[in-house]
Amino acid sequence: MDFLNVVVNFLSAAVIVYGGGMAAGGLMTFGEGKKQNNPGKQDEGINGAIGGGIIICVGLFLIPKIATLFPTA
């Protein structure tokens, strides 16, 4: 089970980092759209930020539950 826990922790961290990058990119796109007064770019940016936040939540709450699906020895 130790190997499974290591893999699950790594996957969780990787998904959280990916979500953080996506959220940061979305916020930068939103700021760029705000600066250029472009509502389409603002919408794209806020959608990216929200999507990144959802991915972070998946990494925090759902990925660690994978270890509970397998019986312990």
Number of C-alpha atoms within 10 A of each C-alpha: 11 7 8 12 14 12 14 18 17 14 15 21 16 14 20 22 16 16 24 19 17 21 24 17 17 24 21 17 21 24 17 15 19 16 10 11 11 13 12 11 18 22 16 15 25 20 17 23 24 16 17 25 19 16 20 24 16 16 23 16 11 12 18 18 12 12 16 9 8 10 7 7 4
